[in-house]
Amino acid sequence: MSNILMLNDKGVKMRKFLIFVIAAALILPASAQAATKRKPKYEVVEVTSGGTIKGKIKTGVKVSDPSIHIKIKAKENPLETKQEKDTCGENQKAFLYEVSPAGEVKNALVIVENVKKGKAPPKTDLTINNEKCRFTPLVGIAYVKSNYVIKNSDPLLHNTSIGKILKGGVRRTVYNLALPYKDQVITKPNRVAGLLNVKCDAHPWMRAYIYSSRHPYVAITDESGNFEIKDLLPGTYSVRIWHEGFEDIVKEVQVGAGKTAGLNETFSVARTPEVLSGK
């Protein structure tokens, strides 16, 4: 009797295994076909007679650049405390608002958001330097499949935490790298697109911002608020203008072949980033 039961058990198991194999055989080709048909998020193509978006970004709100008061926690070794105070100072200019007398805004990101295809992005790495207890650059552009080059120019322990800013202000950490030594360099691949911020847990006033892009159609305004984005295929694009000290502006821009579309915008609402709000 027990032998018959064992044979029945084996038969059931064999039937289950055959059903699994048949189901997998049916599912896998469909999955492979779907993967083959799936289009890339951005397609690199040759661009001839591309169009340009060019303009100037200003503020209609009177703003002034705040000063950051720096508090250094005492270390067990007084020499380490002195070294940190000497390196970081007691106050830093925030560089939150770099605005010309004419209201022209520096360090605004101008992002063409709905680009499906166009030129290949530059093969350029982004260097983020910890220098005198601040990150430089304050605002930078990185490209997916390039690298982050993280450097510490200070004789202090810094950590460079790069995080993607999600909806609702939620932050997802991409890298959190400790750099305890002066002139230490760490290189990491960039695989995440979108708006990211950079923090140092050891020095909470330190901050920077990165737009990581799959395409080359992103710019940062200069000291006169000017920007230019070239070689766009003809079409209608959604352009986001982002700055840490202002509410975003989003505009649709029509780009024609070989034409220049003007985009001159003025921020109307100021905001204080959390890192400088004292929260």
C-alpha positions in Angstrom: 0.0 0.0 0.0 2.8 2.4 0.9 4.5 1.7 -2.4 1.4 2.6 -4.3 1.1 5.9 -2.3 4.7 6.7 -3.1 4.1 6.1 -6.8 1.0 8.3 -6.8 3.0 11.1 -5.0 5.7 10.9 -7.7 3.0 11.0 -10.4 1.5 14.2 -8.9 4.9 15.8 -8.6 5.8 14.9 -12.2 2.4 16.3 -13.5 3.0 19.6 -11.6 6.6 19.8 -13.0 5.3 19.3 -16.6 2.6 22.0 -16.1 5.3 24.4 -14.9 7.6 23.7 -17.8 4.7 24.1 -20.4 3.6 27.4 -18.7 7.2 28.7 -18.7 7.6 27.8 -22.4 4.4 29.8 -23.2 5.3 32.8 -21.1 9.0 33.2 -21.9 8.6 33.8 -25.7 5.9 36.4 -25.0 8.1 38.1 -22.4 11.1 38.1 -24.8 8.9 39.5 -27.6 7.7 42.3 -25.3 11.3 43.1 -24.3 12.2 43.2 -28.0 9.4 45.6 -28.7 10.0 47.8 -25.7 11.4 51.2 -26.9 14.3 52.8 -25.1 13.6 55.8 -22.8 15.7 58.0 -25.1 16.8 57.2 -28.7 20.0 58.6 -30.1 19.6 59.8 -33.7 21.4 62.1 -36.1 20.1 65.7 -35.9 20.3 68.0 -38.9 18.8 71.4 -39.0 17.9 71.2 -35.4 16.2 74.0 -33.5 17.3 76.0 -30.5 15.7 77.2 -27.3 17.3 80.4 -26.0 16.4 83.0 -23.4 16.9 84.7 -20.1 15.6 83.9 -16.6 14.8 86.7 -14.2 13.1 87.2 -10.8 10.2 89.5 -10.1 10.6 89.0 -6.4 13.1 91.0 -4.4 15.5 88.5 -2.8 18.7 88.8 -0.8 21.4 86.1 -0.3 21.4 84.8 3.3 24.5 84.1 5.3 24.9 80.6 6.8 26.1 80.6 10.5 28.3 77.5 11.0 28.2 75.6 14.3 31.1 73.2 14.8 30.6 70.4 17.3 33.5 70.0 19.8 35.7 67.0 19.2 37.5 64.9 21.8 40.8 66.2 20.4 40.8 70.1 20.6 43.2 70.2 17.6 40.6 68.6 15.4 38.0 71.1 16.5 40.3 74.0 15.7 41.2 72.4 12.3 37.5 72.1 11.4 36.8 75.7 12.5 39.7 77.0 10.5 38.5 75.1 7.4 34.8 75.8 7.6 34.9 79.3 9.1 32.1 80.9 11.2 29.9 82.1 8.4 29.5 81.3 4.7 27.7 83.1 1.9 24.8 80.8 0.9 24.9 81.6 -2.8 21.2 80.9 -2.7 20.4 84.0 -4.7 23.0 85.1 -7.3 21.0 87.8 -8.9 22.2 90.7 -11.0 21.1 94.3 -10.5 18.7 93.7 -13.4 17.1 90.7 -11.6 18.9 88.1 -13.8 19.1 84.7 -12.0 22.2 82.5 -12.1 22.1 78.7 -11.5 18.6 78.0 -12.7 18.3 74.7 -14.4 16.4 74.7 -17.8 15.3 71.2 -18.5 13.6 69.9 -21.7 11.5 67.2 -20.2 9.7 65.2 -22.9 12.5 64.5 -25.3 12.1 61.1 -26.9 15.1 61.2 -29.3 17.9 63.4 -30.4 21.7 63.8 -30.1 23.8 61.6 -27.8 24.6 63.1 -24.4 28.2 64.2 -23.8 30.6 61.6 -22.4 31.5 63.9 -19.6 31.9 63.1 -15.9 30.7 65.4 -13.1 33.2 66.2 -10.4 31.7 67.1 -7.0 34.3 68.7 -4.7 34.1 69.0 -0.9 36.0 72.3 -0.5 36.1 74.6 2.5 33.0 72.8 3.8 30.8 73.4 0.8 30.1 71.5 -2.4 31.2 72.8 -5.7 29.6 73.2 -8.1 26.4 74.2 -6.3 24.4 73.2 -9.4 25.6 70.7 -11.9 24.5 68.6 -14.9 25.4 64.9 -15.0 24.7 62.4 -17.8 23.5 58.8 -17.3 26.2 56.3 -18.1 28.9 58.8 -17.2 30.5 58.9 -13.8 30.5 61.0 -10.6 34.0 61.9 -9.4 33.7 62.7 -5.7 36.7 64.6 -4.3 37.6 65.8 -0.8 39.9 68.9 -0.8 39.6 69.4 3.0 41.7 67.9 5.8 38.4 66.8 7.4 36.0 63.9 7.2 33.1 64.6 4.8 30.5 62.2 3.5 28.9 62.9 0.1 25.3 61.6 0.0 23.6 61.8 -3.4 19.9 61.3 -3.4 17.1 61.4 -6.0 14.3 63.8 -5.1 11.0 62.0 -5.7 7.4 63.3 -5.6 6.3 64.9 -2.4 9.9 65.8 -1.6 10.8 62.2 -0.7 14.5 61.5 -1.1 16.0 58.1 -2.2 19.7 57.7 -1.5 21.7 56.8 -4.6 25.2 56.9 -3.0 26.5 57.7 0.5 30.3 57.9 0.4 32.6 58.6 3.3 35.8 60.6 2.4 37.9 60.8 5.6 41.2 61.9 3.9 42.3 65.1 2.2 42.6 64.7 -1.6 40.7 61.4 -1.6 38.8 60.7 -4.8 36.0 58.2 -5.3 34.5 57.5 -8.8 31.0 56.0 -9.1 28.9 55.3 -12.2 25.8 57.4 -12.8 22.8 55.2 -13.4 19.9 57.3 -12.1 18.2 60.1 -14.1 16.3 63.1 -12.6 16.8 65.8 -10.0 19.1 64.9 -7.2 20.6 66.7 -4.2 23.9 66.3 -2.4 24.3 66.4 1.4 27.0 65.9 4.0 25.7 64.4 7.3 28.8 65.7 9.1 28.1 69.3 8.0 24.4 69.8 7.6 24.6 73.2 5.9 26.4 71.7 2.9 24.2 71.2 -0.2 24.4 70.9 -3.9 22.0 70.0 -6.7 22.4 67.8 -9.8 20.2 67.2 -12.8 21.1 63.8 -14.2 20.0 63.5 -17.8 19.7 60.8 -20.5 19.9 63.5 -23.2 22.0 66.7 -23.8 19.0 69.1 -23.6 19.6 70.7 -20.2 21.3 74.0 -19.4 22.2 76.2 -16.4 21.8 79.9 -16.5 24.9 82.1 -16.3 25.4 85.2 -14.2 23.2 87.2 -16.6 20.4 84.7 -16.5 21.1 83.5 -20.0 20.9 79.9 -21.4 20.9 78.2 -24.8 19.9 74.6 -25.7 20.8 73.6 -29.3 20.1 70.8 -31.8 16.6 69.9 -30.8 14.5 68.0 -33.3 11.4 70.0 -34.5 8.4 69.6 -32.2 6.6 70.9 -29.1 8.5 70.5 -25.8 7.7 70.9 -22.1 10.4 72.9 -20.5 10.9 73.1 -16.7 12.8 76.0 -15.1 14.1 75.0 -11.7 15.9 76.9 -9.0 16.3 76.0 -5.3 15.1 79.5 -4.2 12.0 79.8 -6.5 8.9 77.9 -7.4 9.2 76.0 -10.7 8.1 77.4 -14.0 6.8 75.0 -16.7 6.2 76.1 -20.3 5.5 74.6 -23.7 7.8 75.6 -26.4 7.4 75.1 -30.1 10.8 74.4 -31.9 11.1 74.6 -35.6 13.8 73.2 -37.9 16.8 75.6 -38.0 14.8 78.1 -35.9 15.5 79.7 -32.5 12.5 79.8 -30.0 12.7 82.4 -27.3 12.0 81.5 -23.7 12.3 84.5 -21.4 10.6 83.8 -18.0 10.4 85.5 -14.6 10.2 83.7 -11.2 7.3 85.1 -9.2 7.4 83.0 -6.0 10.4 82.5 -3.8 11.0 79.5 -1.5 13.6 78.6 1.1 15.2 75.2 0.7 14.9 73.0 3.8 18.7 72.8 4.3 18.7 76.6 4.9 15.4 76.9 6.7 16.8 75.9 10.1 14.4 72.9 10.4 
